[in-house]
Amino acid sequence: MRAIWTGSIAFGLVNVPVKLYSATENHDVRMHQVHAKDGGRIRNQHRCEKCGKTVEYDDIEKAYDDGEHRVVLTDEDFEALPAEDNDDIDVLQFVPSDEIDPIMLEKSYFLEPTSKTPKAYLLLRQTLEDTERTAIVKLTLRSRTRLAVLRVCGKVLMIQTLRWADELRDVDFKGVNSKAKISDKELEMSKKLVESYSEDFTPEEFSDDYQVELRKLIDAKIESGESFDVEKTFAEDAAEEDSGGDVIDLMEALRKSVDSSRSSKKGSSGKKPSAKASTKKTSSKKSEPKKSSVAKKRTG
Protein backbone atom coordinates (compact mmCIF):
# COMPACT_ATOMS: atom_id res chain seq x y z
CA MET A 1 0.00 0.00 0.00
CA ARG A 2 1.50 3.31 -1.13
CA ALA A 3 1.03 6.62 0.69
CA ILE A 4 -0.62 9.30 -1.47
CA TRP A 5 0.11 12.25 0.83
CA THR A 6 2.59 13.13 3.57
CA GLY A 7 2.16 15.94 6.08
CA SER A 8 1.01 16.73 9.61
CA ILE A 9 -2.13 17.19 11.64
CA ALA A 10 -1.90 20.68 13.14
CA PHE A 11 -4.06 22.12 15.93
CA GLY A 12 -2.88 24.70 18.42
CA LEU A 13 0.80 24.03 19.14
CA VAL A 14 0.38 20.28 18.57
CA ASN A 15 1.84 18.75 15.42
CA VAL A 16 1.22 15.10 14.46
CA PRO A 17 3.27 13.82 11.44
CA VAL A 18 1.24 11.37 9.32
CA LYS A 19 0.99 9.62 5.96
CA LEU A 20 -2.30 9.29 4.07
CA TYR A 21 -3.45 6.04 2.44
CA SER A 22 -6.62 5.20 0.50
CA ALA A 23 -8.86 3.17 2.80
CA THR A 24 -10.86 1.45 0.05
CA GLU A 25 -10.28 -0.24 -3.29
CA ASN A 26 -12.49 -1.23 -6.22
CA HIS A 27 -13.09 -4.97 -6.65
CA ASP A 28 -14.97 -4.77 -9.97
CA VAL A 29 -13.68 -6.93 -12.81
CA ARG A 30 -11.78 -4.66 -15.20
CA MET A 31 -12.84 -4.67 -18.83
CA HIS A 32 -12.19 -2.65 -21.99
CA GLN A 33 -14.14 -1.94 -25.16
CA VAL A 34 -13.59 -3.88 -28.39
CA HIS A 35 -15.01 -3.77 -31.92
CA ALA A 36 -17.84 -6.35 -32.08
CA LYS A 37 -16.99 -7.18 -35.71
CA ASP A 38 -13.31 -8.16 -35.35
CA GLY A 39 -12.48 -7.88 -31.63
CA GLY A 40 -10.07 -4.99 -32.12
CA ARG A 41 -9.38 -2.82 -29.09
CA ILE A 42 -11.20 0.53 -29.08
CA ARG A 43 -8.88 3.45 -28.33
CA ASN A 44 -10.11 6.85 -27.21
CA GLN A 45 -8.70 9.82 -29.08
CA HIS A 46 -8.96 13.53 -28.36
CA ARG A 47 -9.92 15.18 -31.61
CA CYS A 48 -10.22 18.94 -32.13
CA GLU A 49 -13.62 19.82 -33.57
CA LYS A 50 -12.16 22.92 -35.23
CA CYS A 51 -9.20 21.54 -37.18
CA GLY A 52 -10.12 17.84 -37.05
CA LYS A 53 -6.65 16.77 -35.86
CA THR A 54 -5.91 14.32 -33.02
CA VAL A 55 -4.55 16.28 -30.02
CA GLU A 56 -1.92 14.94 -27.61
CA TYR A 57 -2.61 15.21 -23.90
CA ASP A 58 0.20 17.74 -23.33
CA ASP A 59 -1.46 20.11 -25.81
CA ILE A 60 -4.82 20.12 -24.02
CA GLU A 61 -5.91 23.01 -21.79
CA LYS A 62 -9.06 23.44 -19.67
CA ALA A 63 -11.69 26.04 -20.43
CA TYR A 64 -14.76 27.50 -18.75
CA ASP A 65 -17.78 28.27 -20.92
CA ASP A 66 -21.06 29.70 -19.59
CA GLY A 67 -22.66 30.10 -22.99
CA GLU A 68 -21.67 33.76 -23.34
CA HIS A 69 -18.05 33.82 -22.21
CA ARG A 70 -15.23 31.37 -22.78
CA VAL A 71 -12.02 31.44 -20.75
CA VAL A 72 -9.02 29.12 -21.24
CA LEU A 73 -7.11 28.25 -18.04
CA THR A 74 -3.47 27.14 -18.30
CA ASP A 75 -1.30 25.17 -15.86
CA GLU A 76 0.25 28.46 -14.76
CA ASP A 77 -3.20 29.78 -13.87
CA PHE A 78 -3.92 26.79 -11.64
CA GLU A 79 -0.50 27.00 -9.99
CA ALA A 80 -1.27 30.59 -8.98
CA LEU A 81 -4.24 29.47 -6.89
CA PRO A 82 -3.75 29.41 -3.05
CA ALA A 83 -3.13 26.32 -0.90
CA GLU A 84 -1.24 24.55 -3.68
CA ASP A 85 1.57 23.16 -1.51
CA ASN A 86 0.03 23.02 1.97
CA ASP A 87 1.29 19.95 3.85
CA ASP A 88 -0.86 20.45 6.95
CA ILE A 89 -4.20 18.98 7.95
CA ASP A 90 -5.55 22.03 9.78
CA VAL A 91 -8.03 21.30 12.56
CA LEU A 92 -10.81 23.90 12.41
CA GLN A 93 -13.09 22.66 15.19
CA PHE A 94 -14.18 19.61 17.19
CA VAL A 95 -17.86 18.66 16.95
CA PRO A 96 -20.09 15.92 18.45
CA SER A 97 -19.70 12.84 16.25
CA ASP A 98 -23.44 12.40 15.78
CA GLU A 99 -23.70 15.81 14.08
CA ILE A 100 -21.99 14.53 10.92
CA ASP A 101 -24.66 13.62 8.37
CA PRO A 102 -23.48 10.56 6.33
CA ILE A 103 -24.74 12.20 3.11
CA MET A 104 -21.79 14.60 3.33
CA LEU A 105 -19.12 11.86 3.44
CA GLU A 106 -17.04 11.05 0.35
CA LYS A 107 -13.73 9.13 0.20
CA SER A 108 -11.99 7.56 3.20
CA TYR A 109 -8.27 7.56 4.00
CA PHE A 110 -6.20 5.95 6.77
CA LEU A 111 -3.60 8.03 8.62
CA GLU A 112 -0.33 6.37 9.65
CA PRO A 113 1.84 7.96 12.37
CA THR A 114 5.33 8.65 11.01
CA SER A 115 7.03 10.07 14.10
CA LYS A 116 9.57 7.88 15.91
CA THR A 117 7.54 8.47 19.07
CA PRO A 118 3.84 8.41 18.04
CA LYS A 119 2.62 9.64 21.43
CA ALA A 120 0.88 12.70 19.96
CA TYR A 121 -0.99 10.47 17.47
CA LEU A 122 -2.11 8.09 20.25
CA LEU A 123 -3.09 11.01 22.49
CA LEU A 124 -5.27 12.55 19.77
CA ARG A 125 -6.90 9.18 19.09
CA GLN A 126 -7.67 8.61 22.76
CA THR A 127 -8.99 12.16 23.21
CA LEU A 128 -11.40 11.82 20.29
CA GLU A 129 -12.65 8.50 21.65
CA ASP A 130 -13.15 9.72 25.22
CA THR A 131 -14.88 12.96 24.24
CA GLU A 132 -16.94 11.34 21.42
CA ARG A 133 -15.84 14.16 19.15
CA THR A 134 -14.92 14.38 15.49
CA ALA A 135 -12.48 16.95 14.13
CA ILE A 136 -13.47 19.12 11.17
CA VAL A 137 -10.30 19.70 9.15
CA LYS A 138 -9.11 21.30 5.95
CA LEU A 139 -6.35 19.89 3.74
CA THR A 140 -4.97 20.18 0.22
CA LEU A 141 -5.32 16.91 -1.67
CA ARG A 142 -4.38 16.57 -5.34
CA SER A 143 -4.09 20.37 -5.65
CA ARG A 144 -7.58 20.96 -4.28
CA THR A 145 -8.58 22.32 -0.90
CA ARG A 146 -10.88 19.84 0.77
CA LEU A 147 -13.05 19.89 3.88
CA ALA A 148 -12.93 16.62 5.81
CA VAL A 149 -13.60 14.91 9.12
CA LEU A 150 -10.86 13.37 11.23
CA ARG A 151 -12.15 10.49 13.34
CA VAL A 152 -11.17 7.23 15.00
CA CYS A 153 -11.55 3.95 13.12
CA GLY A 154 -10.48 1.01 15.27
CA LYS A 155 -6.87 1.71 16.24
CA VAL A 156 -6.14 4.24 13.53
CA LEU A 157 -7.14 7.79 12.72
CA MET A 158 -9.13 8.25 9.54
CA ILE A 159 -9.81 11.16 7.21
CA GLN A 160 -13.10 11.26 5.30
CA THR A 161 -13.51 14.06 2.79
CA LEU A 162 -16.76 16.02 2.89
CA ARG A 163 -18.99 17.56 0.29
CA TRP A 164 -19.39 21.31 0.62
CA ALA A 165 -22.75 22.50 1.94
CA ASP A 166 -23.78 24.01 -1.41
CA GLU A 167 -23.25 20.63 -3.12
CA LEU A 168 -26.23 19.09 -1.31
CA ARG A 169 -29.46 19.33 -3.27
CA ASP A 170 -32.69 20.67 -1.81
CA VAL A 171 -35.71 18.48 -2.54
CA ASP A 172 -39.43 18.83 -1.96
CA PHE A 173 -41.09 15.58 -2.98
CA LYS A 174 -44.86 15.68 -3.02
CA GLY A 175 -45.25 12.28 -1.38
CA VAL A 176 -43.34 13.09 1.81
CA ASN A 177 -45.85 15.82 2.64
CA SER A 178 -48.81 13.45 2.37
CA LYS A 179 -51.28 13.41 5.26
CA ALA A 180 -52.10 9.71 4.81
CA LYS A 181 -53.38 8.26 8.09
CA ILE A 182 -51.14 5.61 9.66
CA SER A 183 -53.06 3.49 12.15
CA ASP A 184 -51.64 2.32 15.48
CA LYS A 185 -51.99 -1.31 14.37
CA GLU A 186 -50.05 -0.68 11.15
CA LEU A 187 -47.28 1.05 13.06
CA GLU A 188 -47.14 -1.73 15.66
CA MET A 189 -47.01 -4.44 13.00
CA SER A 190 -44.33 -2.52 11.08
CA LYS A 191 -42.21 -2.30 14.24
CA LYS A 192 -42.59 -6.06 14.78
CA LEU A 193 -41.38 -6.67 11.24
CA VAL A 194 -38.33 -4.47 11.84
CA GLU A 195 -37.64 -6.30 15.11
CA SER A 196 -37.87 -9.71 13.42
CA TYR A 197 -35.08 -8.68 11.02
CA SER A 198 -32.94 -6.93 13.64
CA GLU A 199 -29.39 -8.12 14.31
CA ASP A 200 -25.83 -6.82 14.41
CA PHE A 201 -24.38 -5.63 11.11
CA THR A 202 -21.59 -7.90 9.87
CA PRO A 203 -20.34 -6.71 6.43
CA GLU A 204 -18.43 -9.97 5.87
CA GLU A 205 -21.75 -11.83 5.46
CA PHE A 206 -22.43 -10.08 2.18
CA SER A 207 -20.77 -10.38 -1.21
CA ASP A 208 -21.12 -8.67 -4.57
CA ASP A 209 -23.18 -11.33 -6.36
CA TYR A 210 -22.96 -9.55 -9.70
CA GLN A 211 -19.13 -9.59 -9.70
CA VAL A 212 -19.10 -13.26 -8.60
CA GLU A 213 -21.37 -14.23 -11.49
CA LEU A 214 -19.43 -12.05 -13.93
CA ARG A 215 -16.18 -13.78 -12.92
CA LYS A 216 -17.92 -17.14 -13.38
CA LEU A 217 -19.06 -16.12 -16.85
CA ILE A 218 -15.57 -14.96 -17.87
CA ASP A 219 -13.92 -18.16 -16.59
CA ALA A 220 -16.50 -20.28 -18.41
CA LYS A 221 -15.87 -18.45 -21.71
CA ILE A 222 -12.10 -18.82 -21.29
CA GLU A 223 -12.43 -22.56 -20.67
CA SER A 224 -15.01 -23.28 -23.38
CA GLY A 225 -13.81 -20.92 -26.08
CA GLU A 226 -15.99 -20.97 -29.22
CA SER A 227 -18.13 -23.82 -27.82
CA PHE A 228 -19.40 -21.68 -24.95
CA ASP A 229 -23.15 -22.03 -24.33
CA VAL A 230 -24.82 -19.57 -21.99
CA GLU A 231 -27.83 -21.81 -21.33
CA LYS A 232 -25.65 -24.74 -20.24
CA THR A 233 -23.41 -22.62 -18.06
CA PHE A 234 -26.23 -20.72 -16.44
CA ALA A 235 -29.34 -22.90 -16.28
CA GLU A 236 -32.45 -20.97 -17.23
CA ASP A 237 -34.96 -20.60 -14.42
CA ALA A 238 -38.55 -20.49 -15.71
CA ALA A 239 -39.92 -19.14 -12.45
CA GLU A 240 -40.07 -15.38 -12.75
CA GLU A 241 -40.88 -13.04 -9.89
CA ASP A 242 -44.43 -11.72 -10.04
CA SER A 243 -44.13 -8.05 -10.89
CA GLY A 244 -47.85 -7.51 -11.42
CA GLY A 245 -49.43 -4.33 -10.23
CA ASP A 246 -51.88 -5.99 -7.83
CA VAL A 247 -52.89 -3.74 -4.97
CA ILE A 248 -52.06 -5.49 -1.68
CA ASP A 249 -53.52 -4.46 1.63
CA LEU A 250 -50.66 -2.90 3.66
CA MET A 251 -51.76 -4.48 6.93
CA GLU A 252 -52.06 -7.93 5.34
CA ALA A 253 -48.61 -7.58 3.74
CA LEU A 254 -47.07 -6.66 7.10
CA ARG A 255 -48.79 -9.57 8.85
CA LYS A 256 -47.61 -12.08 6.25
CA SER A 257 -44.05 -10.72 6.41
CA VAL A 258 -43.92 -11.07 10.20
CA ASP A 259 -45.38 -14.61 10.07
CA SER A 260 -42.88 -15.60 7.40
CA SER A 261 -39.97 -14.30 9.48
CA ARG A 262 -41.18 -16.11 12.60
CA SER A 263 -41.71 -19.42 10.82
CA SER A 264 -38.22 -19.30 9.33
CA LYS A 265 -36.78 -18.81 12.81
CA LYS A 266 -38.79 -21.74 14.22
CA GLY A 267 -37.63 -23.94 11.37
CA SER A 268 -33.96 -23.47 12.24
CA SER A 269 -32.11 -26.02 14.38
CA GLY A 270 -32.04 -24.07 17.62
CA LYS A 271 -29.93 -21.31 16.12
CA LYS A 272 -31.23 -17.83 15.42
CA PRO A 273 -31.27 -17.50 11.65
CA SER A 274 -29.84 -14.57 9.86
CA ALA A 275 -32.61 -12.65 8.14
CA LYS A 276 -29.97 -11.21 5.86
CA ALA A 277 -28.46 -14.58 5.03
CA SER A 278 -31.92 -16.06 4.42
CA THR A 279 -32.82 -13.21 2.14
CA LYS A 280 -29.54 -13.45 0.28
CA LYS A 281 -29.87 -17.21 -0.20
CA THR A 282 -33.34 -16.93 -1.70
CA SER A 283 -32.31 -14.00 -3.84
CA SER A 284 -29.25 -15.81 -5.15
CA LYS A 285 -31.28 -18.85 -6.19
CA LYS A 286 -33.89 -16.89 -8.13
CA SER A 287 -31.73 -14.27 -9.70
CA GLU A 288 -28.75 -16.35 -10.85
CA PRO A 289 -29.80 -16.63 -14.50
CA LYS A 290 -30.76 -12.95 -14.58
CA LYS A 291 -27.31 -11.91 -13.47
CA SER A 292 -25.62 -14.04 -16.10
CA SER A 293 -27.84 -12.47 -18.71
CA VAL A 294 -26.86 -9.00 -17.60
CA ALA A 295 -23.23 -9.97 -17.54
CA LYS A 296 -23.46 -11.26 -21.09
CA LYS A 297 -25.07 -8.03 -22.24
CA ARG A 298 -22.44 -5.79 -20.66
CA THR A 299 -19.43 -7.81 -21.78
CA GLY A 300 -20.73 -7.96 -25.33
C-alpha positions as CSV (number, residue, x, y, z in Angstrom):
1,M,0.0,0.0,0.0
2,R,1.5,3.3,-1.1
3,A,1.0,6.6,0.7
4,I,-0.6,9.3,-1.5
5,W,0.1,12.2,0.8
6,T,2.6,13.1,3.6
7,G,2.2,15.9,6.1
8,S,1.0,16.7,9.6
9,I,-2.1,17.2,11.6
10,A,-1.9,20.7,13.1
11,F,-4.1,22.1,15.9
12,G,-2.9,24.7,18.4
13,L,0.8,24.0,19.1
14,V,0.4,20.3,18.6
15,N,1.8,18.8,15.4
16,V,1.2,15.1,14.5
17,P,3.3,13.8,11.4
18,V,1.2,11.4,9.3
19,K,1.0,9.6,6.0
20,L,-2.3,9.3,4.1
21,Y,-3.5,6.0,2.4
22,S,-6.6,5.2,0.5
23,A,-8.9,3.2,2.8
24,T,-10.9,1.4,0.0
25,E,-10.3,-0.2,-3.3
26,N,-12.5,-1.2,-6.2
27,H,-13.1,-5.0,-6.6
28,D,-15.0,-4.8,-10.0
29,V,-13.7,-6.9,-12.8
30,R,-11.8,-4.7,-15.2
31,M,-12.8,-4.7,-18.8
32,H,-12.2,-2.6,-22.0
33,Q,-14.1,-1.9,-25.2
34,V,-13.6,-3.9,-28.4
35,H,-15.0,-3.8,-31.9
36,A,-17.8,-6.4,-32.1
37,K,-17.0,-7.2,-35.7
38,D,-13.3,-8.2,-35.3
39,G,-12.5,-7.9,-31.6
40,G,-10.1,-5.0,-32.1
41,R,-9.4,-2.8,-29.1
42,I,-11.2,0.5,-29.1
43,R,-8.9,3.5,-28.3
44,N,-10.1,6.9,-27.2
45,Q,-8.7,9.8,-29.1
46,H,-9.0,13.5,-28.4
47,R,-9.9,15.2,-31.6
48,C,-10.2,18.9,-32.1
49,E,-13.6,19.8,-33.6
50,K,-12.2,22.9,-35.2
51,C,-9.2,21.5,-37.2
52,G,-10.1,17.8,-37.0
53,K,-6.7,16.8,-35.9
54,T,-5.9,14.3,-33.0
55,V,-4.6,16.3,-30.0
56,E,-1.9,14.9,-27.6
57,Y,-2.6,15.2,-23.9
58,D,0.2,17.7,-23.3
59,D,-1.5,20.1,-25.8
60,I,-4.8,20.1,-24.0
61,E,-5.9,23.0,-21.8
62,K,-9.1,23.4,-19.7
63,A,-11.7,26.0,-20.4
64,Y,-14.8,27.5,-18.8
65,D,-17.8,28.3,-20.9
66,D,-21.1,29.7,-19.6
67,G,-22.7,30.1,-23.0
68,E,-21.7,33.8,-23.3
69,H,-18.0,33.8,-22.2
70,R,-15.2,31.4,-22.8
71,V,-12.0,31.4,-20.7
72,V,-9.0,29.1,-21.2
73,L,-7.1,28.3,-18.0
74,T,-3.5,27.1,-18.3
75,D,-1.3,25.2,-15.9
76,E,0.2,28.5,-14.8
77,D,-3.2,29.8,-13.9
78,F,-3.9,26.8,-11.6
79,E,-0.5,27.0,-10.0
80,A,-1.3,30.6,-9.0
81,L,-4.2,29.5,-6.9
82,P,-3.8,29.4,-3.0
83,A,-3.1,26.3,-0.9
84,E,-1.2,24.6,-3.7
85,D,1.6,23.2,-1.5
86,N,0.0,23.0,2.0
87,D,1.3,19.9,3.9
88,D,-0.9,20.5,6.9
89,I,-4.2,19.0,8.0
90,D,-5.6,22.0,9.8
91,V,-8.0,21.3,12.6
92,L,-10.8,23.9,12.4
93,Q,-13.1,22.7,15.2
94,F,-14.2,19.6,17.2
95,V,-17.9,18.7,17.0
96,P,-20.1,15.9,18.5
97,S,-19.7,12.8,16.3
98,D,-23.4,12.4,15.8
99,E,-23.7,15.8,14.1
100,I,-22.0,14.5,10.9
101,D,-24.7,13.6,8.4
102,P,-23.5,10.6,6.3
103,I,-24.7,12.2,3.1
104,M,-21.8,14.6,3.3
105,L,-19.1,11.9,3.4
106,E,-17.0,11.0,0.4
107,K,-13.7,9.1,0.2
108,S,-12.0,7.6,3.2
109,Y,-8.3,7.6,4.0
110,F,-6.2,6.0,6.8
111,L,-3.6,8.0,8.6
112,E,-0.3,6.4,9.6
113,P,1.8,8.0,12.4
114,T,5.3,8.7,11.0
115,S,7.0,10.1,14.1
116,K,9.6,7.9,15.9
117,T,7.5,8.5,19.1
118,P,3.8,8.4,18.0
119,K,2.6,9.6,21.4
120,A,0.9,12.7,20.0
121,Y,-1.0,10.5,17.5
122,L,-2.1,8.1,20.2
123,L,-3.1,11.0,22.5
124,L,-5.3,12.5,19.8
125,R,-6.9,9.2,19.1
126,Q,-7.7,8.6,22.8
127,T,-9.0,12.2,23.2
128,L,-11.4,11.8,20.3
129,E,-12.7,8.5,21.7
130,D,-13.1,9.7,25.2
131,T,-14.9,13.0,24.2
132,E,-16.9,11.3,21.4
133,R,-15.8,14.2,19.2
134,T,-14.9,14.4,15.5
135,A,-12.5,17.0,14.1
136,I,-13.5,19.1,11.2
137,V,-10.3,19.7,9.2
138,K,-9.1,21.3,6.0
139,L,-6.3,19.9,3.7
140,T,-5.0,20.2,0.2
141,L,-5.3,16.9,-1.7
142,R,-4.4,16.6,-5.3
143,S,-4.1,20.4,-5.6
144,R,-7.6,21.0,-4.3
145,T,-8.6,22.3,-0.9
146,R,-10.9,19.8,0.8
147,L,-13.0,19.9,3.9
148,A,-12.9,16.6,5.8
149,V,-13.6,14.9,9.1
150,L,-10.9,13.4,11.2
151,R,-12.1,10.5,13.3
152,V,-11.2,7.2,15.0
153,C,-11.5,3.9,13.1
154,G,-10.5,1.0,15.3
155,K,-6.9,1.7,16.2
156,V,-6.1,4.2,13.5
157,L,-7.1,7.8,12.7
158,M,-9.1,8.2,9.5
159,I,-9.8,11.2,7.2
160,Q,-13.1,11.3,5.3
161,T,-13.5,14.1,2.8
162,L,-16.8,16.0,2.9
163,R,-19.0,17.6,0.3
164,W,-19.4,21.3,0.6
165,A,-22.8,22.5,1.9
166,D,-23.8,24.0,-1.4
167,E,-23.3,20.6,-3.1
168,L,-26.2,19.1,-1.3
169,R,-29.5,19.3,-3.3
170,D,-32.7,20.7,-1.8
171,V,-35.7,18.5,-2.5
172,D,-39.4,18.8,-2.0
173,F,-41.1,15.6,-3.0
174,K,-44.9,15.7,-3.0
175,G,-45.2,12.3,-1.4
176,V,-43.3,13.1,1.8
177,N,-45.9,15.8,2.6
178,S,-48.8,13.4,2.4
179,K,-51.3,13.4,5.3
180,A,-52.1,9.7,4.8
181,K,-53.4,8.3,8.1
182,I,-51.1,5.6,9.7
183,S,-53.1,3.5,12.1
184,D,-51.6,2.3,15.5
185,K,-52.0,-1.3,14.4
186,E,-50.0,-0.7,11.2
187,L,-47.3,1.0,13.1
188,E,-47.1,-1.7,15.7
189,M,-47.0,-4.4,13.0
190,S,-44.3,-2.5,11.1
191,K,-42.2,-2.3,14.2
192,K,-42.6,-6.1,14.8
193,L,-41.4,-6.7,11.2
194,V,-38.3,-4.5,11.8
195,E,-37.6,-6.3,15.1
196,S,-37.9,-9.7,13.4
197,Y,-35.1,-8.7,11.0
198,S,-32.9,-6.9,13.6
199,E,-29.4,-8.1,14.3
200,D,-25.8,-6.8,14.4
201,F,-24.4,-5.6,11.1
202,T,-21.6,-7.9,9.9
203,P,-20.3,-6.7,6.4
204,E,-18.4,-10.0,5.9
205,E,-21.7,-11.8,5.5
206,F,-22.4,-10.1,2.2
207,S,-20.8,-10.4,-1.2
208,D,-21.1,-8.7,-4.6
209,D,-23.2,-11.3,-6.4
210,Y,-23.0,-9.6,-9.7
211,Q,-19.1,-9.6,-9.7
212,V,-19.1,-13.3,-8.6
213,E,-21.4,-14.2,-11.5
214,L,-19.4,-12.1,-13.9
215,R,-16.2,-13.8,-12.9
216,K,-17.9,-17.1,-13.4
217,L,-19.1,-16.1,-16.9
218,I,-15.6,-15.0,-17.9
219,D,-13.9,-18.2,-16.6
220,A,-16.5,-20.3,-18.4
221,K,-15.9,-18.5,-21.7
222,I,-12.1,-18.8,-21.3
223,E,-12.4,-22.6,-20.7
224,S,-15.0,-23.3,-23.4
225,G,-13.8,-20.9,-26.1
226,E,-16.0,-21.0,-29.2
227,S,-18.1,-23.8,-27.8
228,F,-19.4,-21.7,-25.0
229,D,-23.1,-22.0,-24.3
230,V,-24.8,-19.6,-22.0
231,E,-27.8,-21.8,-21.3
232,K,-25.7,-24.7,-20.2
233,T,-23.4,-22.6,-18.1
234,F,-26.2,-20.7,-16.4
235,A,-29.3,-22.9,-16.3
236,E,-32.5,-21.0,-17.2
237,D,-35.0,-20.6,-14.4
238,A,-38.5,-20.5,-15.7
239,A,-39.9,-19.1,-12.5
240,E,-40.1,-15.4,-12.7
241,E,-40.9,-13.0,-9.9
242,D,-44.4,-11.7,-10.0
243,S,-44.1,-8.0,-10.9
244,G,-47.9,-7.5,-11.4
245,G,-49.4,-4.3,-10.2
246,D,-51.9,-6.0,-7.8
247,V,-52.9,-3.7,-5.0
248,I,-52.1,-5.5,-1.7
249,D,-53.5,-4.5,1.6
250,L,-50.7,-2.9,3.7
251,M,-51.8,-4.5,6.9
252,E,-52.1,-7.9,5.3
253,A,-48.6,-7.6,3.7
254,L,-47.1,-6.7,7.1
255,R,-48.8,-9.6,8.8
256,K,-47.6,-12.1,6.2
257,S,-44.0,-10.7,6.4
258,V,-43.9,-11.1,10.2
259,D,-45.4,-14.6,10.1
260,S,-42.9,-15.6,7.4
261,S,-40.0,-14.3,9.5
262,R,-41.2,-16.1,12.6
263,S,-41.7,-19.4,10.8
264,S,-38.2,-19.3,9.3
265,K,-36.8,-18.8,12.8
266,K,-38.8,-21.7,14.2
267,G,-37.6,-23.9,11.4
268,S,-34.0,-23.5,12.2
269,S,-32.1,-26.0,14.4
270,G,-32.0,-24.1,17.6
271,K,-29.9,-21.3,16.1
272,K,-31.2,-17.8,15.4
273,P,-31.3,-17.5,11.7
274,S,-29.8,-14.6,9.9
275,A,-32.6,-12.7,8.1
276,K,-30.0,-11.2,5.9
277,A,-28.5,-14.6,5.0
278,S,-31.9,-16.1,4.4
279,T,-32.8,-13.2,2.1
280,K,-29.5,-13.4,0.3
281,K,-29.9,-17.2,-0.2
282,T,-33.3,-16.9,-1.7
283,S,-32.3,-14.0,-3.8
284,S,-29.3,-15.8,-5.1
285,K,-31.3,-18.9,-6.2
286,K,-33.9,-16.9,-8.1
287,S,-31.7,-14.3,-9.7
288,E,-28.8,-16.4,-10.8
289,P,-29.8,-16.6,-14.5
290,K,-30.8,-13.0,-14.6
291,K,-27.3,-11.9,-13.5
292,S,-25.6,-14.0,-16.1
293,S,-27.8,-12.5,-18.7
294,V,-26.9,-9.0,-17.6
295,A,-23.2,-10.0,-17.5
296,K,-23.5,-11.3,-21.1
297,K,-25.1,-8.0,-22.2
298,R,-22.4,-5.8,-20.7
299,T,-19.4,-7.8,-21.8
300,G,-20.7,-8.0,-25.3
